[in-house]
Amino acid sequence: MKRALLFLTACCCLLSAGAWDWKGLNFSGSIQSDMLVPRNDSGTGATKTGSFLTNTYADLLMQSRYVDAGLRLEFLEYPLPGFEKDFEGWGVPHFWVKGRVGKFELTGGTFYEQFGSGFILRTYEERSLGIDNSLLGGRVVVKPLKGVTLKVLSGVQRRYWKWNKSVVSGADAEVNIDEWIPRLQLTDTKLLAGFSWVNKYEKKEDIYADPTHRYNLPKFVNAWDVRLRLDKGPWSVLAEYAEKTQDPSFDNHYNFDKGRAAMISASYSEKGLSVLLQAKRSENMSFRSRRSMNGTSSFINHLPAFTQDQTYALAAIYPYATQLADGEWAWQAEAGYNFKRNTPLGGKYGMNLKANFSHVRWEGTTNYQDIDVQLTRKFSKAFKLSLMYMNQLYNQTVVEGHGGMIRSNIFIADAKYQFTPKTTLRCELQYLTTPHDQGDWAYGLLELSLAPHWMFTVSDMWNCGTTGLHYYQGLVTYNVGQHRIQGGYGRTRAGYNCSGGVCRYVPASTGWTLSYNFNF
């Protein structure tokens, strides 16, 4: 407890002291600290793993005309539930210096990078999932010609508080063809072509197929990606294809098949109408810097899920995780339309209608499917209402390894009423009905906002099916200047937290919570 408070105090002093300009140097940064005082809860199965738990991050950035530098201090010595074991520790795992000279940009230290859609390389940070797969090494970016960007990089990948021994290297080239052809510019047409290559060098391990036969594992794994994007007025089309050489790993049960991924995405957006159509095919595209790992760590690449990230509580109970090793077909169609004001359907203030369809399958088996429709209408200057219906198929066996197919229907109403310019009340009512898993769920939320400083929130997620449990929460939020403080008490159900098709299991927890955010 004392160590955590001292660390947070030191971060505040460091960042506050740096919030100024000095001789052309600009300093900025942030603090994020999420804290929990846990309690045992026999109802939910939550267990007290310590007297005080916290995930605390402090970022400091220095910028100048030619050189930028940054670092991140992290304190997870007593991590929040779901971040135990490998997450424990504290220190400065993220540090970098970037220099710009003419057409060159050079980075040394830790850095994040993505080639194309991320099929063969995407390093990024997602704190809610416990993901930070940055590379420690060097990167060079050069723009030798108009419309041409080249990147070359090499490094080792972060895995919690250590670095995997394998070396990840790569190169990427993007060409804005329209900048070379004046006729395309005159017709408002943009055309981009890209090519990427990534190599992983990993020493052989003694991994056996059976007691007498050892796998002959490759030291080098190569992957390449090619893409083409066309934008013309309201239209946009992206086509991308990637391949990976033999990469036997824990994920694919050490088979020696090649990996492939392909996608096409087309969209239209103009005058209140938006349409998105996309399809993806992938197989055996798990690409890690350590072949024997599982879970969410050590991924070099990322495949988008082609499903919506749901923000409503009950719509997010059964989220989909992309199946990188086994493969999948994924389709998504989305359309939105704004009905104009002062029309029969739009009313006085207008109305928005949005529909989405996602379907993911593999070898004749449906992994996931959802159909959802959302209607948002403002009835007066003070009152706004959103209604949503969602029909969902979730193959729990594919995603979690048990449970079979879960079929559910979800109904959501989200209403907001503004009493005064500074006082707003928002109410959510949700209901999920299913004959499978734990049965039906109900959810209610009230949120009172007293701008610009205060917000009060109470909610309850009730399993009115097999368990009868209530997962209640009460929160108070205070904002002042660049500071945000939120405190409360409540229960959190065990389940999967997902973003972009990547999921992490979070155990149940009960207790007092405190969150602090500061930006300058």
C-alpha positions in Angstrom: 0.0 0.0 0.0 2.7 2.5 1.0 4.8 1.6 -2.1 1.8 2.2 -4.4 1.0 5.6 -2.8 4.6 6.7 -3.0 4.8 5.6 -6.7 1.6 7.6 -7.5 2.8 10.7 -5.6 6.1 10.5 -7.5 4.3 10.3 -10.8 2.2 13.4 -9.9 5.2 15.4 -9.0 7.2 14.3 -12.1 4.3 15.2 -14.5 3.3 18.4 -12.8 6.9 19.6 -12.9 7.1 18.9 -16.6 3.9 20.8 -17.6 5.7 23.7 -19.3 7.7 24.8 -22.3 11.4 25.4 -21.9 13.8 26.6 -24.7 11.7 25.0 -27.5 11.0 21.8 -25.5 7.3 21.0 -24.9 6.5 18.6 -22.1 3.2 16.7 -21.8 1.9 13.6 -20.1 -0.8 11.7 -18.3 -1.5 9.5 -15.3 -4.1 6.7 -15.1 -4.6 4.9 -11.9 -7.3 2.3 -11.3 -7.6 1.0 -7.7 -9.6 -1.6 -5.9 -10.0 -2.5 -2.2 -11.3 -6.0 -2.7 -13.7 -8.0 -0.5 -14.7 -11.7 -0.3 -18.1 -12.3 -1.8 -19.6 -15.8 -1.4 -22.5 -14.9 -3.7 -20.4 -14.1 -6.8 -17.4 -16.2 -5.9 -15.1 -13.1 -5.7 -12.0 -13.7 -3.5 -9.9 -11.1 -1.7 -6.4 -11.3 -3.2 -4.9 -8.4 -1.3 -5.8 -5.4 0.8 -5.2 -2.9 -2.0 -4.8 -3.5 -5.8 -3.9 -1.0 -8.5 -2.9 -0.7 -12.1 -1.1 2.7 -12.4 0.5 4.2 -15.5 2.3 7.5 -16.0 3.4 8.7 -19.4 5.8 11.6 -20.0 6.4 13.0 -23.5 9.0 15.6 -24.6 8.7 17.2 -28.1 11.0 19.5 -30.0 11.6 20.5 -33.6 14.0 17.6 -34.3 13.8 15.2 -31.4 11.0 13.6 -29.4 11.4 11.3 -26.4 9.0 9.5 -24.1 8.8 7.0 -21.3 6.1 5.2 -19.3 6.2 4.2 -15.7 4.0 1.3 -14.7 3.1 0.1 -11.3 1.4 -3.3 -11.2 3.0 -4.8 -8.1 -0.5 -5.5 -6.8 -2.5 -5.9 -10.0 -6.3 -5.8 -10.5 -8.2 -9.1 -10.8 -7.4 -10.7 -14.1 -3.9 -9.2 -14.3 -2.2 -11.5 -11.8 1.0 -13.6 -12.1 2.9 -12.3 -15.2 1.6 -8.8 -14.8 3.1 -8.3 -11.3 5.9 -5.8 -11.2 6.8 -2.2 -11.7 9.3 -0.2 -13.6 9.8 1.7 -16.9 9.1 -0.8 -19.7 8.4 1.8 -22.4 11.1 4.3 -23.4 12.0 5.8 -26.8 13.8 8.6 -28.7 12.7 9.7 -32.2 14.8 12.0 -34.4 13.9 13.7 -37.7 16.6 14.6 -40.2 15.5 15.7 -43.7 13.4 12.9 -45.2 14.4 10.4 -42.5 12.8 9.6 -39.1 14.7 7.3 -36.8 13.3 5.7 -33.6 15.2 3.8 -31.0 13.8 2.1 -27.9 10.3 0.7 -27.6 7.7 1.5 -30.3 4.4 0.5 -31.8 3.8 -0.2 -35.5 1.2 -1.5 -37.8 1.5 -2.6 -41.5 -1.7 -2.3 -43.4 -4.7 -3.8 -41.6 -2.3 -5.6 -39.2 -2.5 -9.1 -40.8 1.2 -9.7 -40.4 2.3 -6.9 -38.0 0.4 -4.9 -35.4 2.0 -3.9 -32.1 -0.2 -1.8 -29.8 -1.3 -1.2 -26.2 -4.8 -2.0 -24.9 -4.7 -1.6 -21.1 -8.2 -3.0 -20.5 -7.0 -6.3 -22.0 -3.6 -6.3 -20.5 -2.0 -6.1 -24.0 1.3 -4.3 -24.6 3.3 -6.1 -27.3 5.7 -3.2 -28.2 9.0 -3.9 -30.0 12.3 -2.9 -28.4 14.8 -2.1 -31.1 14.9 0.4 -34.0 12.8 1.8 -36.8 13.6 4.0 -39.8 10.9 5.8 -41.8 11.9 7.6 -45.0 9.9 9.5 -47.7 12.4 9.4 -50.6 9.8 10.6 -53.2 6.5 12.4 -53.3 3.8 10.0 -52.2 6.2 7.2 -51.1 6.7 6.1 -47.5 9.2 3.3 -46.6 9.6 1.7 -43.2 12.3 -0.7 -41.9 12.3 -2.1 -38.4 13.8 -4.8 -36.1 13.4 -5.7 -32.5 12.4 -8.1 -29.8 8.8 -8.1 -28.5 7.6 -7.3 -25.0 5.9 -10.0 -22.9 4.8 -8.4 -19.6 8.1 -7.6 -17.8 10.4 -9.5 -20.1 11.3 -9.6 -23.7 10.9 -12.6 -25.9 14.2 -13.8 -27.4 13.1 -14.1 -31.0 13.9 -11.2 -33.3 11.1 -9.6 -35.4 12.2 -7.7 -38.5 10.1 -6.1 -41.3 9.7 -3.6 -44.1 6.8 -1.7 -45.5 6.2 0.4 -48.6 3.2 2.5 -49.4 2.8 4.5 -52.6 0.1 7.2 -53.1 -0.3 6.7 -56.8 -2.7 9.6 -57.2 0.1 12.0 -56.3 1.9 10.9 -59.4 -1.1 11.2 -61.8 -2.7 14.7 -62.0 -5.8 13.3 -63.7 -6.7 11.3 -60.6 -6.4 14.4 -58.4 -8.7 16.3 -60.8 -11.4 13.6 -60.4 -11.1 13.5 -56.6 -9.6 10.0 -56.7 -7.0 8.6 -54.3 -5.2 5.3 -55.0 -2.8 3.7 -52.5 -0.8 0.5 -53.0 1.2 -1.1 -50.2 3.5 -4.1 -49.6 4.8 -5.5 -46.4 7.2 -8.2 -45.3 7.9 -9.5 -41.7 10.4 -12.1 -40.6 10.6 -13.8 -37.2 13.9 -15.5 -36.2 13.3 -17.9 -33.3 15.8 -20.6 -32.1 14.6 -24.2 -32.2 13.1 -25.7 -29.1 12.9 -29.4 -28.0 9.2 -29.9 -28.5 8.0 -33.5 -29.0 5.1 -34.9 -31.1 5.3 -38.0 -29.0 7.9 -39.5 -26.6 10.2 -40.5 -29.4 9.7 -37.9 -32.2 10.8 -34.3 -32.0 9.4 -31.6 -34.2 11.9 -30.1 -36.7 10.9 -26.5 -36.1 11.9 -23.7 -38.6 14.1 -21.0 -37.3 12.8 -18.4 -39.8 9.1 -17.6 -40.4 8.3 -15.1 -43.2 5.0 -13.3 -43.9 4.1 -10.9 -46.6 1.1 -8.6 -47.3 -0.1 -6.7 -50.3 -3.0 -4.2 -50.4 -4.8 -1.7 -52.6 -7.1 1.1 -51.5 -9.3 3.3 -53.8 -11.1 6.4 -52.6 -13.3 8.4 -54.9 -15.8 10.9 -53.5 -18.1 9.0 -51.1 -16.8 5.6 -52.2 -13.9 3.6 -50.6 -12.7 0.1 -51.4 -9.9 -1.8 -49.7 -8.5 -5.2 -50.8 -5.8 -7.0 -48.9 -4.1 -10.4 -49.0 -1.4 -11.9 -46.7 0.5 -15.2 -46.5 2.7 -16.8 -43.8 5.2 -19.6 -44.2 5.2 -22.7 -42.1 4.8 -21.7 -38.4 4.1 -24.7 -36.1 3.0 -23.4 -32.7 0.9 -24.2 -29.7 -2.0 -22.5 -31.3 -2.2 -24.7 -34.4 -1.1 -27.9 -32.6 2.3 -27.7 -34.3 1.1 -28.3 -37.8 3.2 -27.2 -40.8 0.5 -25.7 -43.0 1.0 -22.2 -44.4 -1.2 -19.3 -43.2 -3.4 -17.1 -45.3 -5.7 -14.1 -44.9 -7.7 -12.1 -47.4 -10.2 -9.3 -47.0 -12.3 -6.9 -49.0 -14.0 -3.9 -47.6 -16.3 -1.3 -49.4 -18.0 1.7 -48.0 -20.2 4.6 -49.1 -20.9 7.7 -47.0 -22.7 10.8 -48.2 -25.7 13.0 -47.3 -26.9 11.1 -44.3 -26.5 7.7 -45.8 -23.6 5.3 -44.9 -23.1 1.7 -46.0 -20.3 -0.8 -45.2 -19.8 -4.2 -46.7 -16.8 -6.4 -45.9 -15.7 -10.0 -46.0 -12.6 -11.8 -44.6 -11.1 -15.3 -45.0 -8.3 -16.5 -42.8 -6.7 -19.7 -41.7 -3.7 -20.6 -39.6 -2.8 -16.9 -39.1 -1.7 -17.1 -35.4 1.7 -15.3 -35.5 3.6 -15.1 -32.3 7.1 -14.1 -31.3 7.1 -17.2 -29.1 5.6 -20.3 -30.6 4.9 -22.1 -27.3 2.8 -19.4 -25.8 -1.0 -19.2 -25.6 -3.4 -16.5 -24.3 -3.3 -12.9 -25.4 0.4 -12.4 -25.2 3.2 -12.4 -27.8 1.1 -11.8 -30.9 2.9 -10.1 -33.7 -0.2 -9.7 -35.8 -3.9 -8.9 -35.5 -7.0 -9.9 -37.5 -10.1 -7.6 -37.1 -13.2 -9.5 -35.9 -15.7 -7.9 -38.4 -18.1 -7.7 -35.5 -19.2 -4.6 -33.5 -17.6 -3.8 -30.2 -20.7 -3.5 -28.0 -20.8 -0.8 -25.3 -24.1 -1.8 -23.7 -23.7 -4.2 -20.8 -26.0 -7.0 -21.9 -25.0 -6.8 -25.6 -21.4 -7.4 -24.4 -22.0 -10.5 -22.3 -21.2 -12.8 -25.2 -18.4 -11.1 -27.2 -16.6 -12.8 -30.1 -12.9 -13.5 -30.1 -11.2 -14.0 -33.5 -10.0 -17.6 -34.1 -6.6 -17.0 -35.5 -5.3 -20.5 -35.6 -8.3 -22.5 -36.8 -9.4 -19.9 -39.3 -12.8 -18.4 -40.2 -15.0 -16.8 -42.8 -16.4 -13.4 -41.6 -18.9 -11.1 -43.2 -20.3 -7.8 -42.0 -22.8 -5.4 -43.5 -23.8 -2.1 -41.8 -26.1 0.7 -43.0 -27.1 4.0 -41.4 -29.5 6.7 -42.5 -30.4 10.1 -41.0 -34.0 11.1 -41.6 -34.1 14.8 -42.1 -35.7 17.3 -39.8 -39.3 18.4 -40.4 -40.2 15.2 -42.3 -42.9 12.6 -41.4 -40.3 10.1 -40.2 -37.7 12.6 -39.1 -40.0 14.7 -37.0 -38.9 18.1 -35.8 -35.4 17.2 -34.8 -34.5 14.3 -37.1 -34.0 10.6 -36.6 -31.2 8.1 -37.1 -31.6 4.4 -38.1 -28.7 2.0 -38.0 -28.6 -1.7 -38.8 -25.7 -4.2 -38.6 -25.3 -7.9 -39.6 -22.2 -9.9 -38.7 -21.6 -13.6 -39.4 -18.6 -15.7 -38.6 -18.2 -19.4 -39.5 -15.6 -22.1 -40.1 -16.1 -25.4 -42.0 -19.9 -25.3 -41.9 -20.1 -24.3 -38.2 -21.4 -20.9 -37.1 -19.0 -19.3 -34.7 -20.9 -16.1 -34.1 -23.8 -14.1 -35.6 -25.6 -10.9 -34.7 -28.3 -8.8 -36.2 -29.0 -5.5 -34.5 -31.1 -2.5 -35.3 -30.7 0.8 -33.5 -33.1 3.8 -33.7 -32.2 7.2 -32.2 -34.7 10.1 -32.1 -34.8 13.5 -30.4 -38.3 14.3 -29.4 -37.6 17.8 -28.0 -34.7 20.0 -27.1 -34.5 18.2 -23.8 -35.5 14.6 -24.5 -33.6 12.0 -26.6 -34.3 8.3 -26.9 -32.4 5.3 -28.4 -33.9 1.9 -28.9 -31.9 -1.2 -29.9 -32.8 -4.8 -30.7 -30.2 -7.5 -31.1 -30.5 -11.2 -32.1 -27.3 -13.1 -31.4 -25.8 -16.5 -31.9 -22.7 -17.3 -29.9 -20.9 -20.6 -30.1 -19.5 -20.8 -26.6 -17.7 -24.1 -27.4 -15.7 -22.4 -30.2 -14.8 -19.3 -28.2 -14.5 -20.6 -24.7 -14.3 -24.4 -25.1 -17.6 -25.4 -23.5 -21.3 -24.6 -23.5 -22.6 -25.1 -27.0 -24.6 -22.6 -29.1 -26.2 -19.7 -27.1 -29.2 -18.0 -28.8 -30.3 -14.7 -27.3 -32.5 -11.7 -28.0 -31.5 -8.4 -26.4 -33.8 -5.3 -26.0 -32.3 -1.9 -25.0 -33.8 1.5 -24.2 -31.5 4.5 -23.6 -33.2 7.8 -22.6 -31.6 11.1 -21.9 -33.4 14.2 -20.5 -31.7 17.6 -20.0 -33.4 19.6 -17.3 -31.1 22.6 -17.5 -28.0 23.3 -19.5 -25.9 21.8 -16.6 -28.3 19.0 -15.4 -28.9 15.8 -17.4 -30.4 12.5 -16.4 -29.8 9.4 -18.4 -31.5 6.0 -18.0 -30.8 2.6 -19.5 -33.1 -0.4 -19.4 -31.9 -3.7 -20.9 -33.2 -7.2 -21.1 -31.5 -10.3 -22.5 -33.6 -13.5 -23.0 -32.1 -16.9 -23.7 -32.9 -20.5 -22.8 -29.2 -21.3 -22.7 -26.3 -20.8 -20.3 -27.4 -18.8 -17.2 -30.8 -17.8 -18.7 -32.2 -14.3 -18.8 -30.6 -11.0 -17.6 -32.0 -7.6 -16.8 -30.0 -4.4 -16.4 -30.9 -0.9 -15.2 -28.8 2.3 -14.9 -29.4 5.9 -13.8 -26.8 8.5 -14.4 -27.2 12.1 -13.2 -24.7 14.7 -14.6 -24.2 18.0 -13.0 -21.9 19.8 -15.4 -19.1 20.6 -15.4 -17.9 18.8 -12.2 -20.2 16.0 -10.9 -21.7 12.7 -12.1 -23.6 10.1 -10.0 -24.3 6.6 -11.4 -26.1 3.6 -10.0 -26.7 0.4 -11.9 -27.7 -3.2 -11.4 -27.2 -6.3 -13.6 -29.6 -9.0 -12.4 -29.4 -12.6 -13.5 -33.1 -13.5 -13.4 -32.3 -16.9 -14.8 -30.4 -19.7 -12.9 -28.3 -17.8 -10.3 -30.5 -14.9 -9.3 -27.4 -12.8 -8.6 -27.3 -9.0 -8.6 -24.2 -7.2 -9.8 -24.8 -3.7 -8.5 -22.6 -0.6 -8.6 -22.6 3.0 -7.3 -20.2 5.5 -8.6 -19.4 9.2 -8.0 -17.3 11.1 -10.6 -15.7 14.5 -10.1 -14.0 16.5 -12.9 -11.9 19.6 -12.3 -9.5 21.1 -14.8 -7.3 18.3 -16.1 -8.2 15.9 -13.3 -10.9 13.2 -13.2 -11.6 11.2 -10.0 -14.2 8.4 -9.8 -15.0 6.4 -6.7 -17.6 3.8 -5.8 -18.5 0.4 -4.6 -19.9 -2.7 -6.4 -19.7 -6.1 -7.9 -18.3 -7.1 -11.3 -19.3 -10.4 -12.9 -16.8 -12.9 -14.2 -16.7 -12.9 -18.0 -14.7 -11.9 -21.1 -13.6 -8.3 -21.8 -13.1 -7.9 -25.5 -11.9 -5.2 -28.0 -11.5 -5.7 -31.7 -11.8 -9.5 -31.5 -9.2 -9.9 -28.7 -10.6 -11.1 -25.4 -9.3 -11.5 -21.8 -11.1 -13.4 -19.1 -11.8 -11.3 -16.0 -12.8 -13.0 -12.7 -15.5 -11.8 -10.4 -14.7 -9.0 -8.0 -16.4 -7.0 -5.2 -15.1 -4.0 -3.4 -14.4 -0.3 -3.3 -13.0 1.3 -6.4 -11.1 4.5 -7.1 -9.9 5.8 -10.5 -7.8 8.9 -11.1 -6.9 10.4 -14.5 -4.7 13.4 -15.2 -3.7 14.9 -18.5 -1.6 18.0 -19.2 
